Amino acid sequence: MRHFPGLRRLAVACVLATPLAAWPASDPNVMQSYTLRLPVHFNGDASLQRLLLPAQVLANLQSGGMSDLRIFNGQGQPLSMAWSDSASLRQTENRKLVLPSLPVMGAPDAKDLSASSLRIEEQQGKRVVQIDSGGAAAGQQSGKVLGALLDTRAIADPVVDMVLDVDLPDAQPITFIVQASADLKGWRPLAETVLYRADAGADHLGADHVELPGASLKDQYLRVSWTDAGGHVAPVTMRSATLTTARGVGSAPRVSAALAAPQLLNPYELRFALPFATPLAALKIKAAGNNFLIPVRVLGRNDPGQPWTSLTAGVIYHLQTAGKVQDSAALELPPTAFREIKVEADKKSAGFSAAPDITLEFEPAQIVALVSGPPPFTLAAGLANAASPYLPMQSLLPGYRVAQENSLPLATVNSAAAVVQATASRDGVPARNLALWGVLLTAVLALAAMAWVLLKQNDKGPAGEQ
């Protein structure tokens, strides 16, 4: 039997030269494996304590499900932990109520509802709201719809959200102002929002749901008015409003991080790649300049080779109307992590004159830890492909009840303001595909080299045997 020492040496060399599909993973139970390490201070001697994660931590996580998170004691041992999701931090009993709107009628030459008091009348079997003009006949007042009234006197629970069922004029930003009153005379402001419809049949852009800060509307009326960019009453039709009430509101606020230097490809396209695996809850976008209104669409993907997925659409604006400044709310996003984000401005608008200021918002996240071992304690985060460390909450709290962990002592972590350095997002072949092609080409070259050596050895064989 013939041996080919050259072939054996070449095979060994090819094996050593072939790139590995995956490098050995760092040990998730070793504190030095993590890119971010922050001091943790526990509150007193309680054995079970909770910790709300700061934005700096959320913006450094590299594994899905926030699996690359640990707390180490002074001996380098990881503590036992359980995960408390955002639902436990926002325990409420929600109820939706649909209220018909009562039109507020005024004189044909009326411009707005400012500083006006109202009265409710019965006309032809219908309830109509009139501006109280101090004795003028009702017939002299009716002629123009200036707004709508909602009877919320019977709603006992706090109201946290309102969705308007309205028809809008085309291509006009319309400002909706929500106010409350107990006597239809003195009105207190509650909220504002701007809606926009590009053309007939198009969906509304902007926050058609108006967030209310747990407003108490018992024995109150709501007044909704609408004005155009000039501050005059707009031709809007409002049919009803859907109010969401919440009983037992006790939620933790969202945390946020600033996005540094996003890439503006052109006035209508902004892209950036996110260096973390945590899902975003919302994007707060503030364009440069004053008095702007830009309809936008937000898209996401996880790899340059993937198609873009539409996430949300809305309007960003900064307007000065009747001496008041109005800024758009954050754009809400679905609870799915995307590594690349694209913001497209409507080409019917002026677009972005410069890269806008962007704030990344995260849902609140909380963990519960069993405090053991000596201090100092360190919160560690940032390790790709780490396994989940979390125990069921029932393991740490036997007989667990929903949101029971919120009564535990609150630990603190020394963190800095979070600033995310976004990298440029570009189209192209996914990095994973490039690596796989590299492995495949190397293997093909290795096989070709071995075949060539084998042929050379066979060519020399007959001459050596003579």
C-alpha positions in Angstrom: 0.0 0.0 0.0 1.4 3.4 -1.0 1.6 6.4 1.4 1.5 10.0 0.5 3.2 12.1 3.2 2.8 15.3 1.2 -0.9 14.8 0.9 -1.2 14.2 4.7 0.7 17.4 5.4 -1.5 19.4 3.0 -4.7 18.0 4.6 -3.5 19.0 8.0 -2.6 22.5 6.7 -6.0 22.9 5.1 -7.9 21.9 8.2 -5.9 24.5 10.2 -6.4 27.2 7.6 -10.2 26.7 7.2 -12.2 29.4 9.1 -14.3 28.1 11.9 -18.0 28.7 11.7 -18.2 29.8 15.3 -15.5 30.8 17.8 -15.6 29.3 21.3 -18.1 31.3 23.4 -17.0 33.2 26.5 -18.2 31.8 29.8 -21.4 33.7 30.8 -20.6 32.9 34.5 -17.4 34.9 34.4 -17.8 38.6 35.0 -14.9 39.6 32.7 -16.8 38.1 29.7 -19.2 41.0 29.7 -18.6 44.4 28.0 -20.5 46.5 30.6 -20.0 46.2 34.3 -21.7 48.6 36.8 -21.7 48.7 40.7 -25.0 47.6 42.3 -26.1 48.8 45.8 -28.7 46.6 47.6 -31.1 48.2 50.0 -30.5 46.9 53.5 -30.4 43.3 54.5 -33.4 42.0 52.6 -32.6 38.7 50.8 -34.9 39.4 47.8 -34.6 42.7 46.1 -35.6 44.1 42.7 -33.7 46.2 40.3 -35.0 48.4 37.4 -32.6 48.3 34.5 -31.2 51.7 33.4 -31.1 52.6 29.7 -27.3 52.2 29.7 -27.8 48.5 30.4 -30.6 48.0 27.9 -28.5 49.6 25.2 -25.6 47.1 25.8 -27.5 43.8 25.7 -26.4 41.5 22.9 -28.7 38.4 23.4 -32.4 38.0 22.7 -34.6 37.9 25.8 -32.1 39.9 27.7 -30.2 36.7 28.5 -26.8 38.3 28.8 -27.4 39.9 32.1 -25.9 38.8 35.5 -25.3 40.1 39.0 -22.0 38.9 40.5 -21.0 39.1 44.2 -17.6 39.9 45.6 -16.4 36.3 45.0 -17.4 36.4 41.3 -20.4 34.2 41.8 -23.6 35.0 39.8 -26.8 35.6 41.9 -30.0 33.7 41.3 -32.4 36.0 39.4 -36.0 36.0 38.1 -37.4 38.2 35.3 -40.2 40.6 35.9 -41.7 41.7 32.6 -43.1 45.1 31.7 -46.7 43.8 32.2 -46.0 43.3 35.9 -44.8 46.9 36.0 -48.0 48.2 34.3 -50.6 46.2 36.1 -54.0 47.8 35.2 -57.5 46.8 34.5 -58.4 48.4 31.3 -61.9 49.1 29.9 -62.9 50.8 26.6 -65.9 53.1 26.4 -67.4 54.5 23.1 -69.0 57.9 23.6 -71.0 59.6 20.9 -70.0 63.2 20.2 -72.4 66.1 20.5 -71.7 68.8 18.0 -70.8 72.3 19.3 -72.6 74.8 17.1 -71.7 78.4 16.7 -72.3 81.4 14.4 -71.1 81.1 10.8 -68.4 83.7 11.4 -67.0 82.1 14.5 -63.3 81.4 14.3 -62.7 79.2 17.4 -64.0 78.1 20.8 -61.5 80.0 22.9 -62.9 81.6 26.1 -66.4 80.3 25.4 -69.0 78.7 27.6 -71.5 76.2 26.4 -75.1 75.0 27.0 -76.8 71.8 26.0 -80.2 72.0 24.3 -82.8 69.6 22.8 -83.5 70.3 19.1 -85.8 68.1 17.1 -85.1 65.2 19.5 -81.4 65.6 19.4 -79.0 67.0 22.0 -77.0 69.9 20.5 -74.4 72.0 22.3 -74.6 75.8 21.7 -72.2 78.6 22.6 -73.8 80.5 25.5 -73.9 84.1 24.1 -75.7 85.6 27.1 -79.3 85.5 25.9 -79.2 85.3 22.1 -81.7 83.0 20.5 -80.5 79.5 19.8 -81.4 79.8 16.2 -79.0 82.7 15.8 -76.1 80.6 17.0 -76.5 77.4 15.0 -74.8 77.3 11.7 -71.3 76.1 12.0 -69.7 73.1 13.9 -66.9 74.4 16.0 -66.1 71.2 18.0 -67.6 68.3 19.9 -68.6 67.6 23.4 -68.3 64.3 25.2 -70.3 63.5 28.4 -67.9 61.7 30.7 -69.7 62.5 34.0 -70.4 58.8 34.7 -66.8 57.6 34.2 -65.3 56.8 37.6 -61.9 55.3 36.7 -59.0 57.4 35.4 -58.9 57.8 31.6 -55.5 57.1 30.0 -56.2 57.2 26.3 -58.7 58.5 23.8 -59.1 57.5 20.1 -61.0 59.9 17.9 -63.3 58.8 15.1 -63.0 61.7 12.7 -62.9 62.7 9.0 -60.2 65.1 8.0 -59.7 67.5 5.1 -57.0 66.5 2.6 -53.3 67.7 3.0 -53.9 69.8 6.1 -52.3 69.3 9.5 -55.2 69.6 12.0 -54.6 70.3 15.7 -57.0 68.7 18.1 -57.3 70.2 21.6 -58.9 68.3 24.4 -60.2 70.2 27.5 -62.3 69.4 30.5 -65.0 71.2 32.5 -67.5 70.6 35.3 -69.8 73.5 34.4 -69.3 74.0 30.7 -67.8 77.4 31.4 -64.3 77.1 32.9 -62.1 74.8 30.8 -58.8 73.2 31.7 -56.4 71.8 29.0 -55.7 68.1 29.0 -53.9 67.2 25.8 -53.2 68.1 22.2 -52.4 66.1 19.1 -51.9 66.7 15.3 -53.5 64.5 12.6 -52.8 64.6 8.9 -54.3 62.9 5.9 -52.4 63.1 2.6 -55.5 62.6 0.3 -58.9 61.1 0.2 -59.0 57.4 1.2 -55.5 57.6 2.9 -55.0 56.6 6.5 -54.5 59.2 9.1 -50.9 60.0 10.1 -50.1 61.1 13.6 -51.1 60.0 17.0 -54.9 59.5 16.5 -54.9 58.1 20.1 -54.6 61.0 22.6 -52.7 60.0 25.7 -54.3 61.4 28.9 -52.3 61.4 32.1 -54.7 59.3 34.2 -57.3 62.1 34.0 -60.2 62.0 36.4 -63.3 62.8 34.4 -66.0 62.0 37.0 -68.7 64.7 36.8 -66.8 66.3 34.0 -67.4 67.1 30.3 -64.7 66.8 27.6 -64.6 69.4 24.8 -62.7 68.6 21.6 -61.9 71.4 19.2 -59.9 71.4 16.0 -58.0 74.1 14.1 -55.9 74.4 11.0 -52.3 75.7 10.7 -53.7 79.3 10.9 -55.6 78.7 14.1 -59.0 78.7 12.5 -61.8 76.1 12.8 -61.1 73.3 10.3 -63.8 71.4 8.3 -63.7 68.2 10.5 -66.4 65.7 11.2 -66.3 63.9 14.5 -68.6 60.9 15.2 -67.4 59.5 18.5 -64.5 58.9 20.7 -63.2 55.6 22.4 -61.9 56.2 25.9 -59.7 53.7 27.7 -59.9 53.7 31.5 -57.4 52.1 33.8 -58.0 50.9 37.4 -55.0 50.6 39.7 -52.5 52.5 37.5 -49.0 52.0 38.9 -46.6 51.9 36.1 -42.8 52.5 35.9 -41.8 55.1 33.2 -40.0 54.2 30.1 -36.3 54.8 30.0 -34.5 56.5 27.1 -31.1 56.8 25.4 -29.9 59.5 22.9 -28.9 58.4 19.5 -25.6 60.0 18.4 -25.0 61.1 14.8 -27.5 59.1 12.8 -26.7 58.9 9.0 -28.9 61.1 6.7 -28.5 59.6 3.2 -30.7 62.3 1.7 -33.4 64.7 2.8 -35.9 61.8 2.6 -34.0 58.9 4.0 -32.4 58.3 7.4 -30.7 55.0 8.4 -28.9 53.7 11.4 -27.8 50.3 12.8 -28.4 49.6 16.5 -25.5 48.0 18.5 -27.9 46.1 20.9 -30.6 43.4 20.9 -33.2 45.1 23.1 -36.5 45.9 21.4 -37.3 49.6 21.1 -40.7 50.8 22.4 -40.7 54.1 20.5 -38.7 56.6 18.6 -38.8 60.3 19.5 -37.7 62.3 16.4 -37.1 66.0 16.5 -36.1 67.6 13.1 -33.9 70.6 12.8 -35.6 74.0 12.6 -39.0 75.5 13.5 -42.5 75.1 12.2 -42.1 71.8 10.4 -44.4 68.9 9.7 -43.1 65.8 8.1 -45.1 62.6 7.5 -42.7 59.7 8.0 -42.6 55.9 7.8 -40.3 53.7 10.0 -39.0 50.4 8.8 -36.7 47.8 10.3 -34.6 44.7 9.5 -31.9 42.6 11.1 -29.5 42.0 8.3 -28.4 44.0 5.1 -29.6 41.1 3.0 -33.2 41.2 4.3 -36.1 43.2 3.0 -37.3 46.1 5.1 -40.3 45.5 7.3 -42.8 48.4 7.9 -43.0 49.2 11.6 -45.1 52.3 11.9 -46.1 55.6 10.3 -46.8 59.0 11.7 -46.2 62.7 11.6 -43.3 64.5 13.3 -43.9 68.2 13.8 -42.9 71.3 15.8 -45.5 74.0 15.3 -46.3 77.4 16.8 -50.0 78.0 16.7 -51.8 80.9 18.4 -48.7 81.6 20.5 -48.4 78.0 21.7 -45.6 75.5 20.8 -46.7 71.9 19.9 -44.4 69.0 19.5 -45.2 65.5 18.1 -45.3 62.5 20.4 -42.9 59.6 20.1 -43.6 57.0 17.3 -44.7 53.8 18.9 -43.0 50.6 17.6 -44.0 46.9 17.7 -42.2 44.9 20.5 -39.8 43.2 18.1 -36.0 43.7 18.1 -34.5 45.1 14.8 -30.8 45.8 14.4 -31.3 48.3 11.5 -33.8 51.2 11.3 -34.8 53.3 8.3 -36.9 56.5 8.5 -38.5 57.6 5.3 -39.9 61.1 4.9 -42.9 61.7 2.6 -41.5 63.2 -0.6 -44.5 65.6 -0.7 -42.9 67.3 2.3 -39.7 69.3 2.6 -37.9 66.4 4.3 -35.0 66.7 6.7 -32.7 69.7 6.3 -30.2 68.0 8.6 -29.9 64.8 10.7 -32.7 65.0 13.4 -32.2 64.5 17.1 -33.5 61.0 17.9 -34.3 59.5 21.3 -34.6 55.7 21.7 -37.3 54.7 24.2 -37.4 51.3 26.0 -40.1 49.6 28.0 -39.2 49.4 31.7 -37.4 46.2 32.6 -37.0 44.7 36.1 -35.2 41.8 37.6 -35.5 40.2 41.1 -32.3 38.9 42.7 -31.6 36.6 45.7 -28.8 38.5 47.5 -26.0 36.1 48.6 -22.3 36.3 49.2 -20.1 39.3 50.1 -20.1 42.7 48.4 -19.2 44.4 46.2 -22.0 43.5 43.7 -21.6 44.1 40.0 -24.3 44.2 37.3 -22.8 42.7 34.0 -24.3 43.0 30.6 -23.3 42.5 26.9 -22.4 39.0 25.7 -23.6 37.5 22.5 -25.4 34.1 22.5 -25.5 33.9 26.3 -28.0 31.4 27.8 -30.9 32.7 29.9 -30.1 32.9 33.6 -33.7 33.5 34.8 -35.6 31.3 37.2 -39.4 31.3 37.3 -40.6 34.0 39.7 -42.4 31.3 41.7 -39.0 29.8 42.6 -38.0 33.0 44.4 -41.4 33.9 45.6 -43.4 30.8 46.6 -47.1 31.4 46.2 -46.4 34.2 43.8 -49.2 36.7 42.9 -49.1 38.9 39.9 -46.9 42.0 40.5 -46.0 40.9 44.0 -42.3 41.6 43.3 -43.1 45.4 43.0 -43.3 45.5 46.8 -39.7 44.3 47.3 -36.9 46.7 48.3 -35.5 48.5 45.3 -31.7 48.2 44.6 -29.8 50.8 42.7 -27.1 50.7 40.0 -24.5 53.4 39.3 -25.2 54.2 35.6 -24.4 57.0 33.3 -26.7 58.8 30.8 -27.1 56.4 27.8 -25.8 57.6 24.4 -25.9 55.1 21.6 -23.3 55.4 18.9 -25.2 54.3 15.8 -23.3 52.8 12.9 -24.1 53.3 9.3 -26.6 50.9 7.7 -26.0 49.8 4.2 -27.4 47.4 1.6 -25.4 44.4 0.7 -24.8 40.7 1.3 -25.4 39.6 4.9 -22.2 39.1 7.0 -23.2 35.5 7.9 -23.6 34.7 4.2 -20.1 36.1 3.4 -18.7 33.9 6.2 -20.4 30.8 4.9 -19.2 31.5 1.4 -15.7 32.0 2.7 -15.8 28.6 4.4 -17.2 26.9 1.3 -14.6 28.5 -1.1 -11.8 27.5 1.3 -13.0 23.9 1.4 -13.3 23.8 -2.4 -9.7 25.1 -2.7 -8.5 22.5 -0.2 -10.1 19.7 -2.1 -8.7 20.9 -5.4 -5.2 21.1 -3.8 -5.5 17.6 -2.5 -6.6 16.3 -5.8 -3.7 18.0 -7.5 -1.2 16.5 -5.1 -2.8 13.0 -5.6 -2.4 13.3 -9.3 1.2 14.4 -9.0 1.9 11.4 -6.7 0.3 9.0 -9.2 2.4 10.5 -12.1 5.6 9.8 -10.2 4.5 6.3 -9.2 5.4 4.3 -12.4 8.8 6.0 -12.7 9.7 5.2 -9.1 8.9 1.5 -9.6 11.2 0.9 -12.5 
